[in-house]
């Protein structure tokens, strides 16, 4: 069941053409749900740090971002697991800009890992700050620094 106010995201994400374009293999995800509140969380999940370290160490660029108003997954927790990767800081914590305004803060790490915060962004940052998130992704995809 989709959350009230998010029915269009469910219609879009469950559309056959969209699922094909995203590479979702038939049968792997029967129905996309925005938030699965039915997950029992009765077991721990092993750390994903080694997966992140492996992929970024191979040269794959990565953009990790967090809304700075996200109380579900606060950005300081995201910073902590990024630091646990042990990558050197290439460009220190500094503001980044969109439309002439501070849009958040960013740090560039070795192995092409970029971390950014979205000023005023909640748990789903693009929902709260769409223009800033689009500017961030546009810069990152084009290879320009934030």
Secondary structure by P-SEA (a helix, b strand, c coil): ccccccaaaaaaaacaaaaaaacccccccccccccccccccccccccaaaaaaaaaaabbbbbbbbccccccccaaaaaaaaaaacccccccbbbbbccccccccccccccbbbbbbbcccccccccccaaaaaaaaaaaaacccc
